[in-house]
Amino acid sequence: MTNKALSIFNQLRPVTIGFDNVFDHFERMMDGDQIFSSGGVNYPPYNIVKTGENTHDIEVALAGFSKKDIDIEYKNNMLTIKSTKESISNKADGVVHRGISQRYFSKSFTIADDVEVKGAELKDGLLTVSLERIIPESKKAKKIDIK
């Protein structure tokens, strides 16, 4: 990890409460240089789209994949989308040029505690995973009456 990143994390820890797991996640990312490495980070391409005040969609471009080729798992605040082993084929089948990749992949997203995975849909080569932030009553803004 870079000294600059370590310095930022160390400065923020004393003034925050309950965010240790976020800082730990960033430190692991920086230690493994996951942010800067090119080994699979860009495949498959994806978008994160804000669809409402408390809703987001993760869109993953999966041309050539079907529902049986994809596995989605949500565990311990980690959403993982990956290809299944039995589905990937390297047969030529008369293909002169293969520009649509069907290689193995595993893409993970860290999901906050207050976000629910609502569902997933694969349509026209685009996998859309819908997420919604659920705000508990105790965290919603409320008016305090003065007595």
NUTORDO-106943 format. One record per residue: residue number from 1; x, y, z of N, C-alpha, C in turn. Coordinates in Angstrom, 3 decimals, always signed. Each point is the difference from the previous one (the first is absolute). Layout:
<nodes>
<node NUM; <X; Y; Z>; <X; Y; Z>; <X; Y; Z>>
...
</nodes>
This chain:
<nodes>
<node 1; <+0.843; -1.165; +0.000>; <-0.843; +1.165; +0.000>; <+0.895; +1.236; +0.000>>
<node 2; <-0.461; +1.041; -0.644>; <+0.790; +1.220; -0.034>; <-0.077; +0.699; +1.344>>
<node 3; <+1.071; +0.727; +0.325>; <+0.030; +0.737; +1.262>; <-1.081; +1.065; +0.048>>
<node 4; <-0.313; +0.601; -1.155>; <-1.033; +1.031; -0.060>; <-1.364; -0.578; +0.380>>
<node 5; <-0.332; -1.182; -0.560>; <-1.278; -0.641; +0.313>; <-0.054; -0.378; +1.467>>
<node 6; <+1.081; -0.554; +0.531>; <+0.045; -0.373; +1.408>; <-0.219; +1.220; +0.873>>
<node 7; <+0.590; +1.116; -0.371>; <-0.140; +1.235; +0.755>; <-1.457; +0.464; +0.033>>
<node 8; <-0.688; -0.088; -1.130>; <-1.403; +0.423; -0.067>; <-0.851; -0.888; +0.899>>
<node 9; <+0.174; -1.321; -0.073>; <-0.788; -0.908; +0.827>; <+0.259; +0.246; +1.481>>
<node 10; <+1.260; +0.182; +0.366>; <+0.337; +0.218; +1.402>; <-0.571; +1.309; +0.522>>
<node 11; <-0.122; +1.019; -0.865>; <-0.578; +1.277; +0.427>; <-1.511; -0.095; +0.167>>
<node 12; <-0.649; -0.833; -0.789>; <-1.457; -0.108; +0.058>; <-0.497; -0.933; +1.104>>
<node 13; <+0.748; -1.023; +0.350>; <-0.460; -0.964; +1.005>; <-0.366; +0.630; +1.336>>
<node 14; <+0.775; +0.921; +0.540>; <-0.353; +0.550; +1.319>; <-1.271; +0.862; +0.005>>
<node 15; <-0.461; +0.468; -1.135>; <-1.170; +0.881; -0.021>; <-1.230; -0.685; -0.588>>
<node 16; <+0.050; -1.315; -0.158>; <-1.152; -0.734; -0.510>; <-0.298; -1.166; +0.929>>
<node 17; <-1.250; -0.386; +0.039>; <-0.413; -1.126; +0.840>; <-0.775; -0.969; -0.872>>
<node 18; <+0.383; -1.259; +0.031>; <-0.732; -1.032; -0.712>; <+0.401; -0.168; -1.454>>
<node 19; <+1.074; +0.649; -0.433>; <+0.425; -0.095; -1.389>; <+1.281; -0.810; -0.165>>
<node 20; <+0.414; -0.703; +1.039>; <+1.247; -0.762; -0.064>; <+0.001; -0.994; -1.155>>
<node 21; <-1.142; -0.663; -0.233>; <-0.028; -0.987; -1.076>; <+0.187; +0.666; -1.363>>
<node 22; <-0.452; +1.230; -0.165>; <+0.205; +0.722; -1.257>; <+1.484; +0.298; -0.187>>
<node 23; <+0.644; +0.507; +1.054>; <+1.425; +0.298; -0.096>; <+0.811; -1.271; -0.229>>
<node 24; <-0.385; -1.086; +0.676>; <+0.692; -1.276; -0.194>; <-0.122; -0.464; -1.445>>
<node 25; <-1.192; +0.171; -0.587>; <-0.217; -0.383; -1.400>; <+0.901; +0.810; -0.930>>
<node 26; <+0.066; +1.304; +0.212>; <+0.859; +0.840; -0.837>; <+1.468; -0.359; +0.170>>
<node 27; <+0.403; -0.300; +1.218>; <+1.396; -0.388; +0.232>; <+0.333; -1.299; -0.732>>
<node 28; <-0.933; -0.978; +0.030>; <+0.237; -1.252; -0.724>; <+0.106; +0.261; -1.501>>
<node 29; <-0.842; +0.899; -0.498>; <+0.056; +0.334; -1.420>; <+1.350; +0.628; -0.339>>
<node 30; <+0.470; +0.900; +0.828>; <+1.264; +0.680; -0.263>; <+1.179; -0.966; +0.160>>
<node 31; <-0.071; -0.908; +0.976>; <+1.076; -0.970; +0.198>; <+0.165; -0.894; -1.215>>
<node 32; <-1.110; -0.432; -0.585>; <+0.056; -0.884; -1.150>; <+0.086; +0.754; -1.302>>
<node 33; <+0.048; +1.317; +0.059>; <+0.020; +0.841; -1.199>; <-1.143; -0.355; -0.942>>
<node 34; <-1.151; -0.404; +0.574>; <-1.138; -0.394; -0.823>; <-0.523; +1.167; -0.829>>
<node 35; <+0.124; +1.201; +0.520>; <-0.510; +1.166; -0.717>; <+0.811; +0.240; -1.262>>
<node 36; <+1.305; -0.255; +0.080>; <+0.891; +0.384; -1.087>; <+0.392; -1.161; -0.906>>
<node 37; <-0.348; -1.227; +0.379>; <+0.417; -1.135; -0.825>; <-0.951; -0.162; -1.179>>
<node 38; <+0.504; -0.617; -1.052>; <-0.835; -0.210; -1.178>; <-0.490; -1.432; -0.092>>
<node 39; <+0.356; -0.839; +0.939>; <-0.351; -1.413; -0.058>; <-1.468; -0.270; +0.236>>
<node 40; <-0.829; +0.189; -1.020>; <-1.398; -0.337; +0.104>; <-0.882; +1.076; +0.598>>
<node 41; <+0.567; +1.111; +0.426>; <-0.783; +1.051; +0.621>; <-1.008; +0.581; -0.982>>
<node 42; <+0.329; +0.048; -1.266>; <-0.868; +0.619; -0.990>; <-0.928; -0.981; -0.702>>
<node 43; <+0.031; -1.273; +0.346>; <-0.868; -0.970; -0.646>; <-0.846; -0.709; +1.036>>
<node 44; <-1.253; -0.102; -0.211>; <-0.763; +0.611; -1.085>; <-0.276; +1.473; +0.305>>
<node 45; <-0.221; +0.794; -1.049>; <-0.285; +1.411; +0.237>; <-1.333; +0.168; +0.736>>
<node 46; <-0.090; +1.029; +0.830>; <-1.218; +0.208; +0.780>; <-0.252; +1.485; +0.225>>
<node 47; <-1.247; +0.311; +0.315>; <-0.426; +1.343; +0.404>; <-0.679; -0.115; +1.352>>
<node 48; <+0.112; +1.043; +0.801>; <-0.817; +0.133; +1.201>; <-0.859; +1.229; -0.239>>
<node 49; <-1.321; -0.211; -0.027>; <-0.941; +1.048; -0.401>; <-0.907; +0.337; +1.170>>
<node 50; <-0.088; +1.284; +0.336>; <-0.941; +0.454; +1.023>; <-1.355; +0.142; -0.673>>
<node 51; <-0.981; -0.796; +0.420>; <-1.313; -0.019; -0.639>; <-1.061; +0.729; +0.804>>
<node 52; <+0.319; +0.406; +1.202>; <-0.931; +0.721; +0.869>; <+0.754; +0.521; +1.193>>
<node 53; <-0.725; +0.624; +0.917>; <+0.657; +0.576; +1.179>; <+0.723; -1.054; +0.826>>
<node 54; <-0.606; -1.195; +0.108>; <+0.588; -1.074; +0.803>; <+0.181; -1.300; -0.779>>
<node 55; <+0.052; +0.087; -1.333>; <+0.136; -1.215; -0.806>; <+1.142; +0.136; -1.004>>
<node 56; <+0.647; -1.125; -0.227>; <+1.092; -0.085; -0.975>; <-0.148; -1.300; -0.782>>
<node 57; <+0.544; -0.014; -1.188>; <+0.119; -1.218; -0.791>; <+1.466; -0.209; -0.335>>
<node 58; <+0.438; -1.240; +0.074>; <+1.306; -0.373; -0.528>; <-0.289; -0.673; -1.331>>
<node 59; <+0.540; +0.552; -1.083>; <-0.187; -0.552; -1.334>; <+1.321; -0.621; -0.444>>
<node 60; <-0.045; -1.273; -0.363>; <+1.200; -0.722; -0.416>; <-0.212; -0.498; -1.430>>
<node 61; <+0.912; +0.372; -0.906>; <-0.092; -0.408; -1.399>; <+0.455; -1.450; -0.137>>
<node 62; <-0.943; -0.879; -0.345>; <+0.298; -1.428; -0.090>; <-0.506; -0.583; -1.314>>
<node 63; <+0.422; +0.600; -1.098>; <-0.393; -0.499; -1.318>; <+0.468; -1.437; -0.159>>
<node 64; <-0.893; -0.858; -0.493>; <+0.345; -1.397; -0.233>; <-0.228; -0.906; +1.187>>
<node 65; <-0.339; +0.547; +1.162>; <-0.273; -0.812; +1.188>; <-1.503; -0.165; +0.161>>
<node 66; <-0.416; -1.149; +0.521>; <-1.409; -0.218; +0.330>; <-0.130; -0.089; +1.521>>
<node 67; <-1.226; -0.112; +0.477>; <-0.247; -0.074; +1.449>; <+0.758; -1.153; +0.641>>
<node 68; <+0.081; -1.137; -0.691>; <+0.682; -1.167; +0.585>; <+1.515; +0.190; +0.057>>
<node 69; <+0.520; +0.991; -0.712>; <+1.440; +0.257; -0.027>; <+0.475; +0.909; +1.133>>
<node 70; <-0.947; +0.560; +0.770>; <+0.331; +1.039; +0.977>; <-0.460; -0.423; +1.388>>
<node 71; <+0.832; +0.267; +0.996>; <-0.336; -0.264; +1.395>; <+0.112; +1.314; +0.761>>
<node 72; <-1.036; +0.343; +0.761>; <+0.000; +1.224; +0.809>; <-0.177; -0.416; +1.451>>
<node 73; <+0.898; +0.487; +0.860>; <-0.053; -0.336; +1.418>; <+0.157; +1.264; +0.832>>
<node 74; <-0.796; +0.104; +1.052>; <+0.118; +1.114; +0.946>; <+0.272; -0.591; +1.375>>
<node 75; <+1.169; +0.317; +0.554>; <+0.396; -0.561; +1.290>; <+0.943; +0.973; +0.692>>
<node 76; <-0.260; +0.269; +1.266>; <+0.863; +0.869; +0.820>; <+0.280; +1.338; -0.684>>
<node 77; <-1.046; +0.643; -0.458>; <+0.086; +1.320; -0.638>; <+0.808; -0.008; -1.301>>
<node 78; <+0.168; -1.163; -0.601>; <+0.736; -0.098; -1.248>; <-0.898; -0.640; -1.054>>
<node 79; <-0.245; +0.747; -1.083>; <-0.765; -0.513; -1.134>; <+1.002; -0.469; -1.038>>
<node 80; <-0.055; -1.278; -0.358>; <+0.942; -0.566; -0.957>; <-0.766; -0.551; -1.195>>
<node 81; <+0.419; +0.435; -1.176>; <-0.558; -0.475; -1.259>; <+1.127; -0.737; -0.704>>
<node 82; <-0.246; -1.272; -0.384>; <+1.071; -0.750; -0.648>; <-0.568; -0.953; -1.037>>
<node 83; <+0.876; -0.399; -0.917>; <-0.386; -0.985; -1.003>; <+0.122; -1.387; +0.610>>
<node 84; <-0.804; -0.916; -0.508>; <+0.060; -1.371; +0.488>; <+0.941; -0.803; -0.884>>
<node 85; <+0.690; -0.956; +0.566>; <+1.049; -0.742; -0.706>; <-0.521; -0.800; -1.177>>
<node 86; <-1.135; -0.662; +0.167>; <-0.452; -0.893; -1.065>; <-0.510; +0.743; -1.231>>
<node 87; <-0.196; +1.294; +0.108>; <-0.632; +0.720; -1.096>; <+0.979; +0.564; -1.033>>
<node 88; <+1.237; +0.209; +0.369>; <+0.942; +0.662; -0.890>; <+0.560; -1.006; -0.993>>
<node 89; <-0.099; +0.329; -1.284>; <+0.467; -0.893; -1.049>; <+0.991; +0.731; -0.888>>
<node 90; <+1.072; -0.670; -0.345>; <+1.003; +0.582; -0.889>; <-0.059; -0.631; -1.386>>
<node 91; <-1.088; -0.701; -0.312>; <-0.133; -0.630; -1.312>; <-0.083; +1.071; -1.078>>
<node 92; <+0.616; -0.267; -1.122>; <+0.007; +0.958; -1.102>; <-1.361; +0.068; -0.684>>
<node 93; <-0.643; -1.145; -0.255>; <-1.316; -0.054; -0.647>; <-0.104; +0.916; -1.210>>
<node 94; <+1.049; +0.079; -0.815>; <-0.039; +0.811; -1.215>; <+0.226; +1.473; +0.221>>
<node 95; <+0.338; +0.412; +1.200>; <+0.229; +1.416; +0.283>; <+1.330; +0.414; -0.614>>
<node 96; <-0.016; +1.017; -0.859>; <+1.205; +0.501; -0.648>; <+0.710; +1.012; +0.910>>
<node 97; <-0.782; +0.805; +0.703>; <+0.554; +0.984; +0.931>; <-0.859; +0.011; +1.253>>
<node 98; <+0.616; -0.146; +1.162>; <-0.749; +0.020; +1.257>; <+0.274; +1.332; +0.705>>
<node 99; <-0.925; +0.928; -0.133>; <+0.105; +1.308; +0.639>; <-0.865; +0.116; +1.242>>
<node 100; <-0.964; -0.916; +0.132>; <-0.854; -0.021; +1.181>; <+0.596; -1.011; +0.966>>
<node 101; <+0.538; +0.503; +1.090>; <+0.694; -0.852; +0.955>; <-0.994; -0.778; +0.854>>
<node 102; <+0.308; -1.252; +0.249>; <-0.766; -0.825; +0.926>; <+0.958; -0.667; +0.971>>
<node 103; <+0.892; +0.767; +0.567>; <+0.976; -0.566; +0.913>; <-0.563; -0.048; +1.423>>
<node 104; <+0.687; -0.741; +0.836>; <-0.375; -0.071; +1.403>; <+0.141; +1.384; +0.614>>
<node 105; <-0.897; +0.322; +0.928>; <+0.120; +1.262; +0.721>; <-0.620; -0.136; +1.374>>
<node 106; <+0.406; +0.881; +0.866>; <-0.605; +0.154; +1.315>; <+0.137; +1.471; +0.358>>
<node 107; <-1.116; +0.653; +0.195>; <-0.015; +1.437; +0.313>; <-0.740; +0.165; +1.323>>
<node 108; <+0.622; +0.682; +0.960>; <-0.606; +0.179; +1.320>; <-0.217; +1.471; +0.301>>
<node 109; <-1.086; +0.261; +0.704>; <-0.367; +1.349; +0.416>; <-0.287; -0.032; +1.493>>
<node 110; <+0.541; +0.957; +0.745>; <-0.291; +0.108; +1.417>; <-1.296; +0.781; +0.157>>
<node 111; <-0.937; -0.565; +0.733>; <-1.316; +0.585; +0.179>; <-0.148; +0.437; +1.460>>
<node 112; <-0.500; +1.214; +0.218>; <-0.178; +0.525; +1.356>; <-1.044; -0.803; +0.765>>
<node 113; <+0.062; +0.075; +1.322>; <-0.925; -0.736; +0.858>; <-1.459; +0.356; -0.254>>
<node 114; <-0.272; +1.244; -0.362>; <-1.388; +0.440; -0.160>; <-0.508; -0.111; -1.434>>
<node 115; <+0.704; -0.764; -0.849>; <-0.408; -0.184; -1.391>; <-0.444; -1.443; -0.207>>
<node 116; <-1.161; -0.163; -0.639>; <-0.540; -1.316; -0.307>; <+0.141; -0.287; -1.490>>
<node 117; <+0.325; -1.245; -0.327>; <+0.000; -0.430; -1.391>; <-1.431; -0.408; -0.314>>
<node 118; <-0.638; +0.695; -0.929>; <-1.415; -0.220; -0.308>; <-0.221; -1.061; -1.076>>
<node 119; <+0.965; -0.210; -0.883>; <-0.171; -0.999; -1.041>; <+0.972; +0.221; -1.137>>
<node 120; <-0.053; -0.911; -0.973>; <+0.885; +0.080; -1.157>; <-0.758; -0.430; -1.246>>
<node 121; <+0.373; +0.601; -1.137>; <-0.620; -0.330; -1.277>; <+1.065; +0.028; -1.087>>
<node 122; <-0.027; -1.003; -0.877>; <+0.891; -0.044; -1.149>; <-0.849; +0.203; -1.243>>
<node 123; <+0.254; +1.099; -0.702>; <-0.783; +0.324; -1.190>; <+0.916; +0.627; -1.036>>
<node 124; <-0.020; -0.550; -1.215>; <+0.780; +0.529; -1.116>; <+1.486; +0.140; +0.333>>
<node 125; <+0.553; -0.980; +0.726>; <+1.427; -0.004; +0.308>; <+0.411; +0.934; +1.127>>
<node 126; <-0.982; +0.583; +0.706>; <+0.292; +0.913; +1.096>; <-0.632; -0.544; +1.275>>
<node 127; <+0.843; -0.347; +0.977>; <-0.477; -0.454; +1.300>; <-0.213; +1.231; +0.867>>
<node 128; <-1.202; +0.137; +0.552>; <-0.316; +1.122; +0.878>; <-0.335; -0.542; +1.378>>
<node 129; <+0.773; +0.424; +1.006>; <-0.248; -0.370; +1.386>; <-0.523; +1.251; +0.691>>
<node 130; <-1.215; -0.083; +0.538>; <-0.649; +1.155; +0.629>; <+0.260; +0.011; +1.496>>
<node 131; <+0.356; +1.173; +0.498>; <+0.311; +0.190; +1.413>; <-0.854; +1.142; +0.559>>
<node 132; <-0.357; -0.113; +1.279>; <-0.759; +1.072; +0.639>; <+0.539; +0.243; +1.402>>
<node 133; <+0.238; +1.257; +0.289>; <+0.435; +0.384; +1.342>; <-1.238; +0.119; +0.868>>
<node 134; <-0.042; -0.768; +1.072>; <-1.118; +0.007; +0.929>; <+0.405; +0.854; +1.202>>
<node 135; <-0.717; +1.093; +0.185>; <+0.312; +0.900; +1.105>; <-0.917; -0.334; +1.167>>
<node 136; <+0.573; -0.454; +1.119>; <-0.834; -0.336; +1.154>; <-0.639; +1.262; +0.586>>
<node 137; <-1.114; -0.183; +0.667>; <-0.725; +1.129; +0.602>; <+0.919; +0.823; +0.909>>
<node 138; <+0.888; -0.671; +0.714>; <+0.874; +0.709; +0.945>; <+0.983; +0.932; -0.706>>
<node 139; <+0.235; -0.205; -1.295>; <+0.960; +0.838; -0.734>; <-0.674; +1.038; -0.877>>
<node 140; <-1.325; -0.074; -0.116>; <-0.718; +0.981; -0.815>; <-0.067; +1.319; +0.742>>
<node 141; <+0.019; +1.091; -0.773>; <-0.091; +1.337; +0.609>; <-1.342; +0.146; +0.703>>
<node 142; <+0.024; +0.615; +1.167>; <-1.247; +0.234; +0.725>; <+0.069; +1.372; +0.685>>
<node 143; <-1.131; +0.568; +0.156>; <-0.119; +1.323; +0.629>; <-0.058; -0.195; +1.501>>
<node 144; <+0.782; +0.754; +0.718>; <+0.019; -0.072; +1.457>; <-0.770; +1.205; +0.537>>
<node 145; <-1.070; -0.280; +0.744>; <-0.790; +1.070; +0.598>; <+0.711; +0.556; +1.218>>
<node 146; <-0.059; +1.309; +0.134>; <+0.598; +0.673; +1.151>; <-1.094; +0.201; +1.049>>
<node 147; <+0.261; -0.382; +1.224>; <-0.996; +0.140; +1.099>; <+0.226; +1.270; +0.754>>
</nodes>
